[in-house]
Amino acid sequence: MQTTQAEPKVSAHVAVSQLREALRTAGITLPSLRVDIASPELELVSLGCIRADVTLALAEAVRRGGM
């Protein structure tokens, strides 16, 4: 997706914390959720590997809270 304005910089640590809390509220735990420290300037978040049943629960939570 191309934008005309620079995207605001978001802290990967803040993003991980907020996602972890939102998932906890939905009853979902992603044990591998973490900040990817390999490229700190990119502020990457690693969701890690998750079981198929957790993937379906995550998909359902996203559908319920869709934008």
N, C-alpha and C positions, 0 to 999 in steps of 0.2 A: 504494500500500500504506500503510495507516494503522498506526502503532505507538503504544503507550502510553508509551514512554520516549523521551527525546530521543536521536537517533542521535549516536554519538560523532563529533566533528569529525575528518575525515581530510584531510591535506594533499594537494592536487592534485599537487604536485611529487613527493611520496613515491609516490603512486599511479601517476603516469606512469613514474617510475623502475622501480618493481616490475613494472608491466605490460610495459615495454620489455624488461626482463631475461627475464621469462617467455616473451615472444614470441620473443626471440633464441634461447632454449633450444629452442623448437619450430621454429626455422628460419624464422621469420616476421618481416618488417620492415614497420613502418607508418611511412613517412617523415614523414607529417603529424601523428603523435602528439605532442601538446603540451598544456601547461596553457593554458586559455582565460583570458586576462588581462582580458577585458571586464567580468567580474563576480567579482572576487577573493573576495568574501565567500561566494560559492556554491561555491567549490572545484570548478569545472567542468573536465572533461578533454575535449579535442577529439581524436577518433580520425581525423578527416580523411577524405578520399576514398581508396578503395583499389580496385585492380583486382578483377575478378570471381574470378580464380584465387586471389588472396590471401584474398578473402572466404571461399572454400570451404576453404582451408587453415586459416584461423582457426576456422571452424565445426567442422572435424574435430578440431582441437586441443582445443577446448572439450568436444566429445563424449568424447574420450579421457580428459580429466581432470575429467569431471563430478563434481559434488558428491554 
